[in-house]
Amino acid sequence: MKTVRVEASRSYDVIIENGGINSCGDYIGGVFKGKRLMVVSDDIVFPIYGERVIKSLEASGFTVESFVIPNGEGSKSLSRYESLLDSMLMFRMTRSDGLVALGGGVVGDLTGFAAATYQRGIEFFQLPTTLLAMVDSSVGGKTAVNLTHGKNQVGAFWQPSCVVCDPSALDTLPQEQLLCGCAEVIKYAVLGDVRLFCLLEDCMRDSSLSKSLEDIITTCVNIKRDIVHRDEFDRGGRMVLNLGHTIGHAVEALSGFRQLHGQAVAIGLVMISRAAMKRGLLPESDFDRILGLVKGFGLPYSTEYSKEELFLASLSDKKAAGDSITVVVPVAIGRTRLLRLPCSELIDWIEP
Ligand SMILES: NC(=O)c1ccc[n+]([C@@H]2O[C@H](COP(=O)([O-])OP(=O)(O)OC[C@H]3O[C@@H](n4cnc5c(N)ncnc54)[C@H](O)[C@@H]3O)[C@@H](O)[C@H]2O)c1
């Protein structure tokens, strides 16, 4: 078992433990003084893990309700958010009760936003079940739902009170989703950790990812923790987490969201790395290793969309502020630089 302490507007432990989901009642009971909890999950995750989570919470003395949403991004909506709040009210939840998010980033973001706003804020707990949610969305306190024409446009910063990552829960995750999480892990390695990058290269060579998952998740959570410490409310430094995302979001949007987020991030990471290499900012050998890792994990690294299409779609990304846009540029494996550019120059940084 590994524990990472996050010090933010609310401080909490992230526990990384195989089988940890079965002990969630102990972990939550250790930090939560309330008596009632509502488990929010989706219709794929709840049938697999719901029973053991509820059993563990009840064994720790909690009264437990559940709320199950359809799986997928469509559930990060204002209407689903409202029906969750209605259920909480029907369950007569008060400010001393809490929510438990059991699932991927969709469940975590929706549950966190409901927790942030119900009766002006109640505690919540994260039990992430995708690799992306373990290394990224469950930690750091960003919560949100989507509007019809914009992702994550309504949300709040609201930290969980405890996060329990159980790598063994990834055994049931479809391979495609696991790989999407790997794209975010590669992103972490490129932006801040050479050792992690080398570990991933080893995993790729001997197909030993599952053996190293606890180490990989812990390393990523540590990197995210450090970034959140420096910039909890996303005023600058936290932007490095967007490495590969400006072009990635464009690929996602152009594909009508058929291209999965992690796949799009992998493409975006390769493109911005190639642009950095061509401008002499990133050594060619580092670019070759980044491309090799993306390929080795079976992630896509190119797209059918033209430079112009990607440019126009990138400009609608919310990181564009007025006439300028900030791009995260890798300058070595483990190091990035933030560049503020006039929007018109972004096209020079798109290297399909
Ligand atoms: N809050 C943040 O900081 C942050 C950061 C990154 C991404 N996000 C958000 O996260 C969301 C994406 O999260 P995601 O990739 O986890 O997707 P997801 O929550 O949609 O999960 C992907 C699929 O895997 C299934 N699933 C989850 N765990 C499973 C398991 N253990 N076994 C079998 N099936 C399982 C789900 O039912 C779903 O169908 C996006 O909405 C994105 O905006 C938020």
The ligand as an ORCA input file, in Angstrom:
! r2SCAN-3c Opt
* xyz 0 1
  N     -11.502     16.382    -13.023
  C     -10.377     16.284    -13.668
  O      -9.330     16.797    -13.249
  C     -10.341     15.492    -14.942
  C      -9.118     15.159    -15.518
  C      -9.130     14.373    -16.666
  C     -10.333     13.940    -17.208
  N     -11.499     14.287    -16.608
  C     -12.784     13.821    -17.145
  O     -12.836     12.406    -17.011
  C     -13.762     11.902    -17.957
  C     -13.204     10.659    -18.586
  O     -12.976      9.710    -17.571
  P     -12.705      8.170    -17.916
  O     -11.721      8.069    -19.008
  O     -12.450      7.486    -16.629
  O     -14.076      7.714    -18.599
  P     -15.423      7.075    -18.038
  O     -15.726      7.503    -16.674
  O     -16.439      7.351    -19.100
  O     -15.093      5.513    -18.039
  C     -14.816      4.864    -19.260
  C     -15.652      3.590    -19.436
  O     -15.088      2.563    -18.635
  C     -16.099      1.952    -17.825
  N     -15.419      1.521    -16.607
  C     -14.892      2.314    -15.648
  N     -14.219      1.573    -14.759
  C     -14.343      0.286    -15.127
  C     -13.839     -0.952    -14.623
  N     -13.005     -0.984    -13.574
  N     -14.199     -2.080    -15.246
  C     -14.982     -2.042    -16.364
  N     -15.446     -0.914    -16.930
  C     -15.121      0.244    -16.321
  C     -17.128      3.023    -17.638
  O     -18.390      2.452    -17.355
  C     -17.104      3.725    -18.994
  O     -17.912      3.027    -19.909
  C     -14.035     13.026    -18.941
  O     -15.314     13.535    -18.717
  C     -12.989     14.071    -18.600
  O     -13.439     15.385    -18.856
  C     -11.526     15.045    -15.493
*
